[in-house]
Amino acid sequence: MASSESLFQDSNDRIEFSELLHVHAGLRWELTLLYEKSLLLVKSIGTGGSKELQWKNNLSTFLKQFDFFFVIFHSHSKAEDDIIMPALTNRAAISMGKIPEELSHEHDGHHQFFDNIRLHLLPLRNEGAMNLSGEKSEGLRSLVEHVALLIEKLRSVVMLHFRKEEEELLPLLVTHFTKEELIELVGKIIGERSGELMQQFIAVLSRGLPPNDRDKAIGQIKEAAKGTLFSRWLEVAPSGESKENSMGMEIETPKGTSTGAGAVRSFDFDRGPHTFPDSEQVTSLGCKHYRRKCKILSPCCNQFFGCRLCHDEYFENSMDNMHSIDRYLIKTVKCMVCQTEQLVSKNCMSCNTRFAKYVCTVCRLYDDNVDHRIYHCPFCNVCRTGRNLGDDFFHCMKCNACINTKHRNHRCMEHSLESNCPICFSDMFSSTKPIKELNCGHFMHRECFDNFSKNDFKCPVCRKAIIDMSEHWRHYEGLVANYRSSLAMQRRYPTVEKRMIHCNECSTDGEAQRVVIEELPYAIPFKCTKCKTYNTVVL
């Protein structure tokens, strides 16, 4: 069997599947680093000033490296189990045999191995473990030596697993999937990863790969995210290559624990109405849209506002100066506690006040309401409502939208949200209003849908039914059947009308006929002979 390196070199236009080759290479580097840090930890146990300081530093870096590797490895294994393996299984031309099943079982074994190591690390995470004494150091030495042995065994097991995947799984992928299909798989994988996780993966690729391979890996990610704002996010987001970020330190776009009026709606198909803060919340610092302890300086008109929505509402009715703010150009904020003006940050440089629980320095979004949930999508490059990608939402690269995980089998409409609502004609991609997906796959604001559907059932874009019309079709069938029965009892024949029609549902043109029921105040539409619906028009 050819090695992964030779596979990589034989067919560069098809074989570069980054999740198996590049991520494996990066994880090998991280795992080797973890093993080396475990050995340093063993050597640093002892008493005395220099030894204790060395112990504290080595213990801290070892725990961070372990936590970092665990998160990345778990995400990688999940991508294989949830996306890569099912894609192979669903490809009818492949007889999978025991390969994916065996590798999936190995993933289960890895999780058990990690759980065992994490259990042994619990005593080392206590604050008391940082302070060594003669008696304590001997007990810790035994524990740390055992942990080092577990890490060594984990390294051997994972390295062997990677090799098996590259020799057995990778050839199946590159044989039975085109380059475009592999890119689509990469898109599905990264669409499940949060901005924080994407930063960590980029850190793995940057630290563990030669520059040429790193550029290829990141290039494939960019290609999979083509048409999104991922490249712009890479330019403005905090660097994923920094040691602090990649080792699990607090980053500028933390995990979402909040949601507010200005956070852009994730695509939940039928999300309930948005609510503004109640009267009790309004008494807090901030504005009617957010609790926060700072104001933003608009770069367009050089005025301070509570948030970007306050700015846009202020100028939306201005006849001579109507404009909206570019959130990415905001550079200055003013503390609402001490009135100090300063560059965008999380804390006040003067009084050290934390401006909000949730801070995104990419969107310049601050929200201090702990009941809200917001996350920053690296592909939309805006903050969306929800817990996070990979949790309750994923980013669909075709739709270029964040979609609730309960709608994984949605109908894709390429870049469908990058348009205006067909009813109110306002932008939907950055809208803070709930968005509704129609049965045909198009979108409109939920409020617009509620009003529009009272008077019409056809999509204003494609004319397909936007709601379930099956009951209406059955009602028409019943009317015709009853009328035919009534005529039969009278020994009469119905009047039949023939016309050439076009079906809005299946786009079929052809001749159709209908029974004319004179007693009805309206004419029953012609029935499509192909899809059996009544959503038709006469040609």
C-alpha positions as CSV (number, residue, x, y, z in Angstrom):
1,M,0.0,0.0,0.0
2,A,1.4,3.4,-0.9
3,S,2.3,5.7,1.9
4,S,0.4,8.9,2.6
5,E,3.4,10.9,1.4
6,S,3.6,9.1,-1.9
7,L,-0.2,9.4,-2.3
8,F,0.1,13.1,-1.7
9,Q,2.7,13.5,-4.4
10,D,1.2,11.3,-7.1
11,S,-2.0,13.3,-7.8
12,N,-1.9,16.8,-6.4
13,D,-5.0,17.8,-8.2
14,R,-7.2,15.3,-6.4
15,I,-5.4,13.8,-3.4
16,E,-5.1,16.9,-1.1
17,F,-7.9,16.1,1.3
18,S,-6.7,18.2,4.2
19,E,-8.7,16.6,7.0
20,L,-6.8,13.3,6.6
21,L,-3.4,14.4,5.5
22,H,-2.7,17.9,6.7
23,V,-4.7,17.7,10.0
24,H,-3.0,14.4,10.7
25,A,0.4,15.9,10.2
26,G,-0.5,18.8,12.5
27,L,-1.9,16.5,15.2
28,R,1.2,14.3,15.0
29,W,3.3,17.4,15.8
30,E,1.0,18.4,18.7
31,L,1.0,14.9,20.1
32,T,4.7,14.6,20.0
33,L,4.9,18.0,21.7
34,L,2.5,16.7,24.4
35,Y,4.7,13.7,25.0
36,E,7.8,15.8,25.3
37,K,6.1,18.1,27.8
38,S,5.1,15.0,29.9
39,L,8.7,14.0,30.1
40,L,9.7,17.5,31.1
41,L,7.1,17.4,33.8
42,V,8.6,14.2,35.3
43,K,12.1,15.8,35.3
44,S,10.9,19.0,37.0
45,I,9.5,17.3,40.1
46,G,11.6,18.3,43.2
47,T,12.0,20.8,46.0
48,G,13.8,24.1,46.0
49,G,13.1,27.5,44.5
50,S,14.2,26.9,40.9
51,K,12.6,23.4,40.8
52,E,9.3,24.6,42.1
53,L,9.1,27.4,39.6
54,Q,10.1,25.0,36.8
55,W,7.4,22.5,38.0
56,K,4.7,25.2,38.0
57,N,5.6,26.3,34.5
58,N,5.8,22.8,33.1
59,L,2.6,21.7,34.7
60,S,0.7,24.6,33.4
61,T,2.0,24.2,29.8
62,F,1.4,20.4,29.9
63,L,-2.2,20.8,31.0
64,K,-2.9,23.4,28.4
65,Q,-1.3,21.3,25.7
66,F,-3.3,18.2,26.7
67,D,-6.6,20.2,26.7
68,F,-5.8,21.8,23.4
69,F,-4.9,18.4,21.8
70,F,-8.0,16.8,23.2
71,V,-10.3,19.4,21.7
72,I,-8.8,19.2,18.2
73,F,-8.5,15.4,18.2
74,H,-12.1,15.0,19.3
75,S,-13.4,17.5,16.6
76,H,-11.3,15.6,14.0
77,S,-12.7,12.2,15.0
78,K,-16.2,13.6,15.1
79,A,-15.8,14.9,11.5
80,E,-14.7,11.4,10.4
81,D,-17.6,9.7,12.2
82,D,-20.3,12.1,11.3
83,I,-19.3,13.3,7.8
84,I,-16.5,11.3,6.1
85,M,-17.7,7.7,7.0
86,P,-21.4,8.3,6.1
87,A,-20.3,9.9,2.8
88,L,-18.3,6.7,2.0
89,T,-21.1,4.5,3.1
90,N,-23.7,6.3,1.0
91,R,-21.5,6.0,-2.1
92,A,-23.1,2.9,-3.7
93,A,-20.1,2.0,-5.8
94,I,-18.0,1.2,-2.7
95,S,-18.1,-2.0,-0.8
96,M,-16.9,-0.8,2.5
97,G,-16.2,-4.1,4.2
98,K,-14.7,-3.7,7.7
99,I,-12.6,-0.6,7.2
100,P,-14.9,2.2,8.4
101,E,-16.5,0.0,11.1
102,E,-13.1,-0.9,12.5
103,L,-11.8,2.7,12.5
104,S,-15.0,3.9,14.2
105,H,-14.5,1.4,16.9
106,E,-11.0,2.7,17.3
107,H,-12.4,6.2,17.9
108,D,-14.5,4.8,20.7
109,G,-11.3,3.3,22.2
110,H,-9.6,6.6,21.9
111,H,-12.3,8.4,23.8
112,Q,-12.0,5.8,26.7
113,F,-8.2,6.3,26.7
114,F,-8.7,10.1,27.0
115,D,-11.2,9.7,29.8
116,N,-8.7,7.6,31.7
117,I,-6.0,10.2,31.3
118,R,-8.3,13.0,32.3
119,L,-9.2,11.1,35.4
120,H,-5.5,10.8,36.3
121,L,-5.0,14.5,35.7
122,L,-7.7,15.7,38.2
123,P,-5.2,15.8,41.1
124,L,-2.8,17.8,39.0
125,R,-5.5,20.4,38.3
126,N,-6.0,21.2,42.0
127,E,-4.3,24.4,43.1
128,G,-2.4,22.5,45.8
129,A,-0.5,20.6,43.0
130,M,1.3,23.8,42.2
131,N,3.0,23.9,45.6
132,L,5.5,21.1,46.1
133,S,6.7,19.8,49.4
134,G,9.0,16.8,50.1
135,E,6.2,14.4,51.0
136,K,3.9,15.7,48.3
137,S,6.6,15.6,45.5
138,E,7.1,11.8,45.9
139,G,3.4,11.1,45.5
140,L,3.2,13.5,42.5
141,R,6.3,11.9,40.9
142,S,4.5,8.5,40.9
143,L,1.4,10.0,39.4
144,V,3.2,12.1,36.8
145,E,5.4,9.1,35.7
146,H,2.2,7.1,35.2
147,V,0.6,9.9,33.2
148,A,3.7,10.1,31.0
149,L,3.4,6.4,30.3
150,L,-0.2,6.9,29.4
151,I,0.7,9.7,27.0
152,E,3.4,7.6,25.4
153,K,0.9,4.8,24.9
154,L,-1.7,7.2,23.5
155,R,0.9,8.5,21.1
156,S,1.6,5.0,19.8
157,V,-2.1,4.2,19.4
158,V,-3.0,7.4,17.7
159,M,0.0,7.4,15.3
160,L,-1.0,3.8,14.2
161,H,-4.6,4.9,13.8
162,F,-3.6,7.8,11.6
163,R,-1.4,5.6,9.4
164,K,-4.3,3.1,9.0
165,E,-6.7,5.9,7.9
166,E,-4.2,7.2,5.4
167,E,-3.5,3.8,3.9
168,E,-7.0,2.4,4.0
169,L,-9.5,5.2,4.1
170,L,-7.8,7.9,2.0
171,P,-7.5,5.7,-1.1
172,L,-11.3,5.1,-1.0
173,L,-11.9,8.8,-0.8
174,V,-9.7,9.8,-3.7
175,T,-10.8,6.9,-5.9
176,H,-14.5,7.3,-5.5
177,F,-14.9,11.1,-5.0
178,T,-14.0,13.9,-7.4
179,K,-12.0,16.9,-6.3
180,E,-15.1,18.9,-6.2
181,E,-16.8,16.4,-4.0
182,L,-13.8,16.3,-1.6
183,I,-14.0,20.1,-1.4
184,E,-17.7,19.8,-0.6
185,L,-16.8,17.3,2.2
186,V,-14.3,19.8,3.6
187,G,-17.0,22.5,3.5
188,K,-19.4,20.3,5.5
189,I,-16.7,19.6,8.1
190,I,-15.6,23.2,8.7
191,G,-19.2,24.3,8.7
192,E,-19.6,22.4,12.0
193,R,-16.7,24.2,13.6
194,S,-16.9,27.4,15.6
195,G,-14.7,30.4,15.0
196,E,-12.6,29.4,18.1
197,L,-12.2,25.9,16.8
198,M,-11.2,27.1,13.3
199,Q,-8.5,29.3,15.0
200,Q,-7.2,26.3,16.8
201,F,-7.1,24.1,13.7
202,I,-5.3,26.9,11.8
203,A,-2.8,27.0,14.7
204,V,-2.3,23.3,14.3
205,L,-1.7,23.6,10.6
206,S,0.6,26.6,11.1
207,R,2.8,25.0,13.8
208,G,3.0,21.5,12.5
209,L,3.3,21.7,8.8
210,P,6.0,23.1,6.4
211,P,5.0,26.4,4.8
212,N,4.2,24.8,1.5
213,D,1.8,22.2,3.0
214,R,0.3,24.7,5.4
215,D,-0.6,27.0,2.5
216,K,-2.1,24.0,0.6
217,A,-4.2,23.1,3.7
218,I,-5.5,26.6,4.3
219,G,-6.0,27.0,0.6
220,Q,-8.3,24.0,0.5
221,I,-10.3,25.4,3.5
222,K,-10.6,28.7,1.6
223,E,-11.8,26.9,-1.5
224,A,-14.4,25.0,0.5
225,A,-15.6,28.3,2.0
226,K,-15.5,30.1,-1.3
227,G,-18.4,32.5,-1.6
228,T,-18.5,33.1,2.1
229,L,-16.7,35.8,4.2
230,F,-14.2,33.4,5.6
231,S,-11.2,35.0,4.0
232,R,-12.2,38.4,5.4
233,W,-12.6,36.8,8.9
234,L,-9.1,35.4,8.6
235,E,-7.8,39.0,8.0
236,V,-9.7,40.6,10.9
237,A,-10.0,37.8,13.5
238,P,-7.4,37.5,16.3
239,S,-4.6,35.3,15.0
240,G,-5.0,31.6,15.5
241,E,-1.2,31.2,15.5
242,S,-0.6,32.9,18.8
243,K,0.4,30.6,21.6
244,E,-2.2,32.0,24.0
245,N,-5.1,31.5,21.6
246,S,-4.1,28.1,20.5
247,M,-3.4,26.9,24.0
248,G,-7.0,27.6,25.1
249,M,-6.5,31.1,26.6
250,E,-9.3,33.7,26.3
251,I,-9.7,35.0,22.8
252,E,-11.4,38.1,21.5
253,T,-14.4,36.2,20.1
254,P,-15.4,33.9,23.0
255,K,-18.0,31.2,22.9
256,G,-21.4,32.6,22.6
257,T,-23.3,32.9,25.9
258,S,-25.6,35.6,24.9
259,T,-28.0,37.0,22.1
260,G,-29.4,40.5,21.5
261,A,-31.4,42.6,19.0
262,G,-28.3,43.5,17.0
263,A,-26.9,40.0,16.6
264,V,-27.9,38.8,13.2
265,R,-30.4,36.1,13.0
266,S,-29.1,32.6,12.4
267,F,-31.2,30.6,10.0
268,D,-33.7,28.7,12.2
269,F,-36.3,28.3,9.5
270,D,-39.1,29.4,11.8
271,R,-37.6,31.2,14.8
272,G,-40.0,32.9,17.2
273,P,-40.3,36.7,17.4
274,H,-37.4,38.6,18.8
275,T,-37.9,40.5,22.1
276,F,-36.2,43.6,23.3
277,P,-35.1,44.1,27.0
278,D,-38.0,44.5,29.4
279,S,-38.4,47.5,31.7
280,E,-36.2,45.9,34.4
281,Q,-33.4,45.4,31.9
282,V,-33.6,49.0,30.5
283,T,-32.5,50.3,33.9
284,S,-29.0,48.8,33.3
285,L,-26.3,50.7,31.4
286,G,-26.5,50.4,27.7
287,C,-29.3,51.1,25.2
288,K,-32.7,49.7,24.2
289,H,-30.9,47.0,22.2
290,Y,-28.2,45.9,24.6
291,R,-26.9,45.9,28.1
292,R,-23.4,47.2,27.9
293,K,-21.0,49.6,29.6
294,C,-19.6,51.4,26.6
295,K,-20.7,53.5,23.6
296,I,-19.3,53.2,20.1
297,L,-17.9,56.1,18.0
298,S,-19.4,55.9,14.5
299,P,-16.6,56.3,11.9
300,C,-19.0,57.8,9.4
301,C,-20.3,60.7,11.3
302,N,-18.0,60.9,14.3
303,Q,-20.7,60.6,17.0
304,F,-21.1,58.3,19.9
305,F,-24.1,55.9,20.0
306,G,-25.3,53.1,22.3
307,C,-24.8,50.6,19.5
308,R,-24.8,50.3,15.7
309,L,-28.6,49.8,15.7
310,C,-29.1,53.0,17.6
311,H,-27.0,54.8,14.9
312,D,-28.9,53.2,12.0
313,E,-32.3,54.0,13.6
314,Y,-31.3,57.6,14.2
315,F,-30.4,58.1,10.5
316,E,-32.9,55.9,8.8
317,N,-35.4,58.7,8.4
318,S,-32.9,61.4,7.5
319,M,-33.6,62.6,3.9
320,D,-30.2,64.2,3.4
321,N,-27.9,61.9,5.4
322,M,-29.5,58.4,5.5
323,H,-26.8,55.8,6.0
324,S,-25.8,52.8,8.0
325,I,-22.7,52.1,10.0
326,D,-19.9,49.7,9.0
327,R,-19.4,47.7,12.1
328,Y,-15.9,46.6,11.0
329,L,-14.7,50.2,10.8
330,I,-15.5,51.1,14.4
331,K,-12.2,51.8,16.2
332,T,-13.2,53.8,19.3
333,V,-15.5,53.2,22.3
334,K,-16.3,55.3,25.4
335,C,-16.6,53.8,28.9
336,M,-20.1,54.7,30.3
337,V,-18.7,54.4,33.8
338,C,-15.7,56.8,33.7
339,Q,-16.3,58.4,30.2
340,T,-12.8,57.4,29.0
341,E,-12.4,57.2,25.2
342,Q,-10.2,54.4,24.0
343,L,-9.6,51.8,21.3
344,V,-12.0,48.8,21.0
345,S,-11.3,46.4,23.9
346,K,-13.0,44.2,26.4
347,N,-12.1,46.2,29.5
348,C,-11.8,49.9,30.2
349,M,-8.2,51.0,30.1
350,S,-8.9,53.5,32.9
351,C,-11.3,51.9,35.5
352,N,-10.9,48.3,34.3
353,T,-14.7,47.9,33.9
354,R,-15.6,44.9,31.8
355,F,-17.8,46.4,29.1
356,A,-19.9,43.2,28.6
357,K,-20.1,39.5,29.3
358,Y,-19.9,38.8,25.5
359,V,-17.4,40.8,23.5
360,C,-16.7,40.4,19.8
361,T,-13.9,42.7,18.7
362,V,-14.5,41.6,15.1
363,C,-18.1,42.9,15.0
364,R,-17.6,45.4,17.8
365,L,-20.5,43.8,19.5
366,Y,-21.0,44.1,23.3
367,D,-23.8,42.4,25.2
368,D,-23.9,42.1,29.0
369,N,-27.2,40.0,29.2
370,V,-26.2,36.6,30.5
371,D,-29.5,35.1,29.3
372,H,-28.7,35.9,25.7
373,R,-26.7,33.6,23.4
374,I,-24.5,34.8,20.5
375,Y,-21.7,33.4,18.5
376,H,-19.5,34.8,15.8
377,C,-19.7,32.8,12.6
378,P,-16.3,32.8,10.7
379,F,-18.1,32.2,7.4
380,C,-20.8,34.9,7.7
381,N,-18.2,37.1,9.6
382,V,-21.0,38.5,11.8
383,C,-22.4,37.5,15.2
384,R,-25.4,35.3,15.0
385,T,-28.0,34.3,17.6
386,G,-27.5,30.8,19.0
387,R,-25.0,28.8,21.1
388,N,-22.4,28.1,18.4
389,L,-21.5,26.2,15.2
390,G,-21.3,22.5,16.0
391,D,-23.8,23.0,18.8
392,D,-27.2,24.1,17.7
393,F,-26.2,25.5,14.3
394,F,-24.0,24.7,11.3
395,H,-22.9,26.8,8.4
396,C,-24.2,25.6,5.0
397,M,-21.6,26.6,2.4
398,K,-24.1,26.3,-0.5
399,C,-26.8,28.5,1.2
400,N,-24.1,30.6,2.9
401,A,-26.2,30.6,6.0
402,C,-26.1,29.4,9.5
403,I,-28.8,26.8,9.8
404,N,-30.3,25.0,12.9
405,T,-29.0,21.5,13.2
406,K,-32.6,20.1,13.3
407,H,-32.8,21.1,9.6
408,R,-29.7,19.3,8.3
409,N,-31.7,17.9,5.4
410,H,-32.9,21.3,4.2
411,R,-33.2,22.2,0.5
412,C,-30.1,24.2,-0.5
413,M,-30.6,27.4,-2.5
414,E,-27.1,28.8,-3.3
415,H,-26.4,32.1,-1.5
416,S,-30.2,32.6,-1.1
417,L,-29.9,34.8,2.0
418,E,-27.6,37.2,0.1
419,S,-30.7,38.9,-1.3
420,N,-33.5,41.2,-0.2
421,C,-36.8,40.0,1.3
422,P,-39.2,39.7,-1.7
423,I,-41.9,41.4,0.3
424,C,-40.3,44.4,2.1
425,F,-37.1,44.4,-0.1
426,S,-34.8,44.9,2.9
427,D,-31.5,42.9,3.3
428,M,-31.9,39.5,4.9
429,F,-28.2,38.4,5.3
430,S,-27.6,41.0,8.1
431,S,-31.2,41.3,9.2
432,T,-31.9,41.1,13.0
433,K,-35.5,40.0,12.2
434,P,-36.5,36.3,12.2
435,I,-36.2,34.6,8.8
436,K,-38.6,32.1,7.4
437,E,-37.7,29.4,4.8
438,L,-40.5,28.8,2.4
439,N,-41.4,25.3,1.2
440,C,-39.8,26.1,-2.2
441,G,-36.5,27.0,-0.6
442,H,-36.7,30.8,-0.8
443,F,-36.7,33.1,2.2
444,M,-38.5,36.1,3.6
445,H,-38.9,37.7,7.0
446,R,-41.2,35.8,9.3
447,E,-43.4,38.9,9.8
448,C,-43.6,39.4,6.0
449,F,-44.5,35.7,5.6
450,D,-47.3,35.9,8.2
451,N,-48.9,38.9,6.5
452,F,-48.4,37.6,2.9
453,S,-49.6,34.1,3.5
454,K,-53.0,35.4,4.7
455,N,-53.8,36.4,1.1
456,D,-51.6,34.2,-1.2
457,F,-50.0,30.8,-1.1
458,K,-47.5,31.3,-4.0
459,C,-43.9,32.3,-3.6
460,P,-43.5,35.8,-5.1
461,V,-40.2,34.6,-6.6
462,C,-40.9,31.2,-8.2
463,R,-44.7,30.9,-7.7
464,K,-44.4,27.5,-6.0
465,A,-46.5,26.9,-2.9
466,I,-45.0,28.4,0.2
467,I,-47.2,26.4,2.6
468,D,-48.6,22.9,2.6
469,M,-51.6,23.0,0.2
470,S,-52.4,19.2,0.4
471,E,-55.7,19.9,2.3
472,H,-56.8,22.4,-0.3
473,W,-56.0,20.0,-3.1
474,R,-58.1,17.3,-1.4
475,H,-60.9,19.8,-1.0
476,Y,-60.9,20.4,-4.7
477,E,-60.9,16.6,-5.3
478,G,-63.9,16.3,-3.0
479,L,-65.8,19.0,-4.7
480,V,-65.3,17.4,-8.1
481,A,-66.2,13.9,-6.8
482,N,-69.4,15.1,-5.2
483,Y,-70.4,17.0,-8.3
484,R,-69.8,14.0,-10.5
485,S,-71.9,11.8,-8.1
486,S,-74.7,14.4,-8.2
487,L,-74.7,14.5,-12.0
488,A,-74.6,10.7,-12.2
489,M,-77.8,10.4,-10.1
490,Q,-79.4,12.8,-12.5
491,R,-78.0,10.9,-15.5
492,R,-76.2,13.9,-16.7
493,Y,-72.6,14.4,-17.9
494,P,-70.3,17.1,-16.5
495,T,-69.0,19.9,-18.7
496,V,-65.3,19.4,-19.3
497,E,-63.0,22.3,-20.2
498,K,-59.5,21.6,-21.8
499,R,-56.6,24.1,-21.8
500,M,-52.8,24.2,-22.2
501,I,-51.4,24.9,-18.8
502,H,-48.1,25.5,-17.0
503,C,-47.6,23.9,-13.6
504,N,-45.8,26.2,-11.1
505,E,-44.8,23.2,-8.9
506,C,-43.1,20.9,-11.4
507,S,-42.6,23.4,-14.3
508,T,-44.5,21.1,-16.7
509,D,-46.4,22.4,-19.7
510,G,-49.2,20.4,-21.2
511,E,-52.9,19.9,-21.9
512,A,-55.2,19.5,-18.9
513,Q,-58.9,19.3,-18.3
514,R,-61.2,20.3,-15.5
515,V,-64.9,19.8,-14.6
516,V,-66.9,23.1,-14.8
517,I,-69.0,23.4,-11.6
518,E,-71.5,26.1,-12.4
519,E,-72.8,26.3,-8.8
520,L,-69.4,27.4,-7.5
521,P,-68.6,31.1,-7.3
522,Y,-65.1,30.4,-8.5
523,A,-63.5,28.0,-11.0
524,I,-61.4,25.1,-9.7
525,P,-57.9,25.4,-11.1
526,F,-56.6,22.9,-13.7
527,K,-54.9,19.9,-12.2
528,C,-51.4,19.0,-13.3
529,T,-51.3,15.6,-14.8
530,K,-47.8,15.0,-13.7
531,C,-47.5,16.1,-10.0
532,K,-51.3,16.2,-9.4
533,T,-51.3,19.6,-7.8
534,Y,-53.6,22.5,-8.7
535,N,-51.0,25.3,-8.7
536,T,-51.3,25.9,-12.4
537,V,-51.8,28.8,-14.8
538,V,-53.5,28.7,-18.3
539,L,-51.1,29.4,-21.1
